[in-house]
Amino acid sequence: LVMHGTDDDIVAYHQAESFVKAMERAGKPLEFIEFKDAGHRLEDTDVRVRLLTAIDAFLAKHNPAE
């Protein structure tokens, strides 16, 4: 699971794009979520809700609690 804000001023967005492309070239499965206009800290409440919901769904799918 890779998530990145397009306006991140700490880690450049193109680094996430490069990572995703490298994983795809290597045939590795991944989920990529882009947060448009979000910075490094993902401070917006709506963005945080989307982030936490995505993490919850990812963990339920790949590491379910039993």
VMD Tcl script that builds the backbone (N, CA, C; Angstrom):
set m [mol new atoms 198]
animate dup $m
set s [atomselect $m all]
$s set {name element resname resid chain x y z} {
  {N N LEU 1 A 0.857 -1.170 0.000}
  {CA C LEU 1 A 0.000 0.000 0.000}
  {C C LEU 1 A 0.898 1.226 0.000}
  {N N VAL 2 A 0.737 2.062 -1.001}
  {CA C VAL 2 A 1.503 3.302 -1.118}
  {C C VAL 2 A 0.514 4.449 -1.185}
  {N N MET 3 A 0.701 5.436 -0.310}
  {CA C MET 3 A -0.157 6.617 -0.317}
  {C C MET 3 A 0.734 7.844 -0.289}
  {N N HIS 4 A 0.345 8.857 -1.084}
  {CA C HIS 4 A 1.196 10.036 -1.153}
  {C C HIS 4 A 0.376 11.258 -1.554}
  {N N GLY 5 A 0.669 12.371 -0.916}
  {CA C GLY 5 A 0.038 13.638 -1.269}
  {C C GLY 5 A 0.783 14.304 -2.414}
  {N N THR 6 A 0.047 14.857 -3.351}
  {CA C THR 6 A 0.670 15.462 -4.525}
  {C C THR 6 A 1.414 16.757 -4.200}
  {N N ASP 7 A 1.098 17.394 -3.071}
  {CA C ASP 7 A 1.761 18.642 -2.690}
  {C C ASP 7 A 2.744 18.446 -1.530}
  {N N ASP 8 A 3.247 17.246 -1.381}
  {CA C ASP 8 A 4.206 16.937 -0.323}
  {C C ASP 8 A 5.473 17.763 -0.534}
  {N N ASP 9 A 5.841 18.557 0.469}
  {CA C ASP 9 A 7.043 19.374 0.351}
  {C C ASP 9 A 8.233 18.768 1.089}
  {N N ILE 10 A 8.061 17.584 1.636}
  {CA C ILE 10 A 9.141 16.867 2.326}
  {C C ILE 10 A 9.683 15.747 1.439}
  {N N VAL 11 A 8.782 14.926 0.921}
  {CA C VAL 11 A 9.137 13.831 0.011}
  {C C VAL 11 A 8.440 14.122 -1.317}
  {N N ALA 12 A 9.215 14.362 -2.338}
  {CA C ALA 12 A 8.654 14.747 -3.641}
  {C C ALA 12 A 7.718 13.667 -4.181}
  {N N TYR 13 A 6.605 14.113 -4.722}
  {CA C TYR 13 A 5.600 13.187 -5.256}
  {C C TYR 13 A 6.180 12.277 -6.333}
  {N N HIS 14 A 7.099 12.788 -7.133}
  {CA C HIS 14 A 7.664 11.963 -8.208}
  {C C HIS 14 A 8.400 10.743 -7.648}
  {N N GLN 15 A 8.847 10.805 -6.398}
  {CA C GLN 15 A 9.495 9.641 -5.793}
  {C C GLN 15 A 8.494 8.508 -5.599}
  {N N ALA 16 A 7.292 8.837 -5.199}
  {CA C ALA 16 A 6.253 7.815 -5.060}
  {C C ALA 16 A 5.899 7.240 -6.424}
  {N N GLU 17 A 5.782 8.125 -7.422}
  {CA C GLU 17 A 5.488 7.647 -8.782}
  {C C GLU 17 A 6.586 6.729 -9.287}
  {N N SER 18 A 7.834 7.069 -9.042}
  {CA C SER 18 A 8.957 6.226 -9.464}
  {C C SER 18 A 8.919 4.875 -8.771}
  {N N PHE 19 A 8.613 4.882 -7.489}
  {CA C PHE 19 A 8.525 3.638 -6.736}
  {C C PHE 19 A 7.417 2.741 -7.289}
  {N N VAL 20 A 6.262 3.327 -7.531}
  {CA C VAL 20 A 5.125 2.564 -8.063}
  {C C VAL 20 A 5.476 1.971 -9.425}
  {N N LYS 21 A 6.097 2.748 -10.295}
  {CA C LYS 21 A 6.488 2.248 -11.615}
  {C C LYS 21 A 7.501 1.112 -11.496}
  {N N ALA 22 A 8.441 1.227 -10.582}
  {CA C ALA 22 A 9.438 0.172 -10.383}
  {C C ALA 22 A 8.781 -1.112 -9.889}
  {N N MET 23 A 7.835 -0.981 -8.995}
  {CA C MET 23 A 7.117 -2.165 -8.489}
  {C C MET 23 A 6.322 -2.819 -9.617}
  {N N GLU 24 A 5.686 -2.007 -10.441}
  {CA C GLU 24 A 4.916 -2.539 -11.567}
  {C C GLU 24 A 5.830 -3.257 -12.559}
  {N N ARG 25 A 6.993 -2.658 -12.865}
  {CA C ARG 25 A 7.951 -3.296 -13.773}
  {C C ARG 25 A 8.442 -4.634 -13.218}
  {N N ALA 26 A 8.556 -4.701 -11.900}
  {CA C ALA 26 A 9.012 -5.922 -11.243}
  {C C ALA 26 A 7.887 -6.944 -11.079}
  {N N GLY 27 A 6.681 -6.563 -11.484}
  {CA C GLY 27 A 5.544 -7.479 -11.379}
  {C C GLY 27 A 5.027 -7.668 -9.964}
  {N N LYS 28 A 5.296 -6.702 -9.117}
  {CA C LYS 28 A 4.856 -6.781 -7.723}
  {C C LYS 28 A 3.504 -6.102 -7.555}
  {N N PRO 29 A 2.591 -6.753 -6.878}
  {CA C PRO 29 A 1.272 -6.144 -6.667}
  {C C PRO 29 A 1.360 -5.018 -5.635}
  {N N LEU 30 A 0.612 -3.971 -5.871}
  {CA C LEU 30 A 0.537 -2.896 -4.893}
  {C C LEU 30 A -0.718 -2.081 -5.136}
  {N N GLU 31 A -1.095 -1.358 -4.127}
  {CA C GLU 31 A -2.196 -0.418 -4.232}
  {C C GLU 31 A -1.602 0.966 -4.025}
  {N N PHE 32 A -1.959 1.903 -4.905}
  {CA C PHE 32 A -1.440 3.264 -4.816}
  {C C PHE 32 A -2.606 4.232 -4.692}
  {N N ILE 33 A -2.554 5.057 -3.671}
  {CA C ILE 33 A -3.588 6.061 -3.454}
  {C C ILE 33 A -2.918 7.429 -3.461}
  {N N GLU 34 A -3.407 8.287 -4.326}
  {CA C GLU 34 A -2.896 9.643 -4.456}
  {C C GLU 34 A -3.870 10.593 -3.756}
  {N N PHE 35 A -3.327 11.460 -2.941}
  {CA C PHE 35 A -4.131 12.487 -2.284}
  {C C PHE 35 A -3.831 13.816 -2.960}
  {N N LYS 36 A -4.721 14.233 -3.852}
  {CA C LYS 36 A -4.530 15.483 -4.598}
  {C C LYS 36 A -4.521 16.673 -3.645}
  {N N ASP 37 A -3.573 17.552 -3.871}
  {CA C ASP 37 A -3.435 18.804 -3.116}
  {C C ASP 37 A -3.144 18.592 -1.630}
  {N N ALA 38 A -2.683 17.407 -1.248}
  {CA C ALA 38 A -2.361 17.138 0.155}
  {C C ALA 38 A -0.851 17.188 0.358}
  {N N GLY 39 A -0.452 17.705 1.508}
  {CA C GLY 39 A 0.963 17.799 1.837}
  {C C GLY 39 A 1.456 16.572 2.585}
  {N N HIS 40 A 2.656 16.675 3.131}
  {CA C HIS 40 A 3.318 15.553 3.789}
  {C C HIS 40 A 2.566 15.080 5.032}
  {N N ARG 41 A 2.014 16.005 5.763}
  {CA C ARG 41 A 1.398 15.647 7.046}
  {C C ARG 41 A -0.058 15.202 6.922}
  {N N LEU 42 A -0.618 15.318 5.753}
  {CA C LEU 42 A -2.003 14.893 5.503}
  {C C LEU 42 A -2.923 15.405 6.610}
  {N N GLU 43 A -2.892 16.713 6.829}
  {CA C GLU 43 A -3.609 17.322 7.947}
  {C C GLU 43 A -5.111 17.475 7.734}
  {N N ASP 44 A -5.566 17.460 6.503}
  {CA C ASP 44 A -6.988 17.632 6.212}
  {C C ASP 44 A -7.782 16.442 6.757}
  {N N THR 45 A -8.876 16.722 7.439}
  {CA C THR 45 A -9.678 15.660 8.053}
  {C C THR 45 A -10.185 14.657 7.025}
  {N N ASP 46 A -10.675 15.133 5.890}
  {CA C ASP 46 A -11.187 14.217 4.861}
  {C C ASP 46 A -10.080 13.304 4.338}
  {N N VAL 47 A -8.896 13.863 4.170}
  {CA C VAL 47 A -7.757 13.061 3.705}
  {C C VAL 47 A -7.393 12.018 4.756}
  {N N ARG 48 A -7.370 12.409 6.003}
  {CA C ARG 48 A -7.039 11.462 7.080}
  {C C ARG 48 A -8.063 10.329 7.147}
  {N N VAL 49 A -9.330 10.660 6.981}
  {CA C VAL 49 A -10.369 9.616 6.987}
  {C C VAL 49 A -10.140 8.652 5.828}
  {N N ARG 50 A -9.856 9.182 4.637}
  {CA C ARG 50 A -9.564 8.321 3.479}
  {C C ARG 50 A -8.336 7.469 3.735}
  {N N LEU 51 A -7.298 8.050 4.320}
  {CA C LEU 51 A -6.074 7.324 4.629}
  {C C LEU 51 A -6.350 6.172 5.591}
  {N N LEU 52 A -7.014 6.457 6.689}
  {CA C LEU 52 A -7.282 5.426 7.688}
  {C C LEU 52 A -8.237 4.355 7.160}
  {N N THR 53 A -9.206 4.752 6.366}
  {CA C THR 53 A -10.125 3.782 5.760}
  {C C THR 53 A -9.372 2.869 4.812}
  {N N ALA 54 A -8.445 3.422 4.035}
  {CA C ALA 54 A -7.653 2.622 3.102}
  {C C ALA 54 A -6.743 1.648 3.852}
  {N N ILE 55 A -6.127 2.116 4.932}
  {CA C ILE 55 A -5.278 1.232 5.736}
  {C C ILE 55 A -6.105 0.099 6.325}
  {N N ASP 56 A -7.276 0.428 6.857}
  {CA C ASP 56 A -8.152 -0.587 7.441}
  {C C ASP 56 A -8.549 -1.642 6.407}
  {N N ALA 57 A -8.932 -1.201 5.216}
  {CA C ALA 57 A -9.330 -2.136 4.161}
  {C C ALA 57 A -8.140 -2.986 3.714}
  {N N PHE 58 A -6.975 -2.373 3.586}
  {CA C PHE 58 A -5.771 -3.096 3.170}
  {C C PHE 58 A -5.426 -4.185 4.197}
  {N N LEU 59 A -5.444 -3.830 5.466}
  {CA C LEU 59 A -5.122 -4.812 6.503}
  {C C LEU 59 A -6.181 -5.911 6.598}
  {N N ALA 60 A -7.440 -5.560 6.444}
  {CA C ALA 60 A -8.501 -6.569 6.460}
  {C C ALA 60 A -8.320 -7.559 5.316}
  {N N LYS 61 A -7.857 -7.081 4.199}
  {CA C LYS 61 A -7.651 -7.942 3.023}
  {C C LYS 61 A -6.387 -8.791 3.144}
  {N N HIS 62 A -5.289 -8.179 3.577}
  {CA C HIS 62 A -3.992 -8.847 3.540}
  {C C HIS 62 A -3.511 -9.399 4.877}
  {N N ASN 63 A -4.099 -8.962 5.959}
  {CA C ASN 63 A -3.701 -9.434 7.278}
  {C C ASN 63 A -4.901 -9.389 8.216}
  {N N PRO 64 A -5.922 -10.186 7.890}
  {CA C PRO 64 A -7.166 -10.105 8.661}
  {C C PRO 64 A -6.999 -10.562 10.107}
  {N N ALA 65 A -7.686 -9.871 10.996}
  {CA C ALA 65 A -7.711 -10.273 12.405}
  {C C ALA 65 A -8.673 -11.433 12.558}
  {N N GLU 66 A -8.223 -12.452 13.215}
  {CA C GLU 66 A -9.093 -13.623 13.412}
  {C C GLU 66 A -9.194 -13.988 14.858}
}
mol reanalyze $m
mol bondsrecalc $m
mol representation Tube
mol addrep $m
